[in-house]
Amino acid sequence: MKKNFRENNILKGINLAKLPFKILDKDIFSFTKELSLNLKKIFSLSNQKKSIKWCFSSQKKLKIFLIIFDANENQKSIYKEEIAKKLPEYSYKTIATIIDEGLLKNYFVNLKSSDVDKIEDKKIHNIRPSEELITDFINWNIDAICILKDYCEIKNKN
């Protein structure tokens, strides 16, 4: 099949050498079709758990969740104002509303720590993902890795 100008330009910009298996230029568009199907499978998994579905329901929620998740994984305290500083493209009010909704749904929790107990104000200083959300998110990632791993194994056999 003869490639058109557009396809040639797309191929020039794709770094196939990074893949853990060999894809020939002539097979790239069947590969991207399969990749798209695998990504659809991965994102359909996000609808299986309410907590993940909520986090993935908007880019704003996902960005906020990832900041909170990252702070949790690095054992750092995080609060609304700090999240707002990390996401200047959104207003503090928008961020606070999403966090409050997450707290209300028990997807986020205010985890007390010894440092926080010394603070007298009413602000939430240690926002964390709930145990349910952490478990659901890690399991979602494991499922996604398995889908891609299976695909890579099939490609490596060919």
Salt bridges, closest charged atoms under 4 A:
ASP27 OD1 - LYS26 NZ 3.38
GLU34 OE2 - LYS155 NZ 3.78
GLU81 OE2 - LYS123 NZ 3.98
GLU89 OE2 - LYS63 NZ 2.95
ASP100 OD1 - LYS80 NZ 2.53
GLU101 OE2 - LYS61 NZ 3.60
ASP121 OD1 - HIS125 NE2 2.74
GLU153 OE2 - LYS149 NZ 2.60
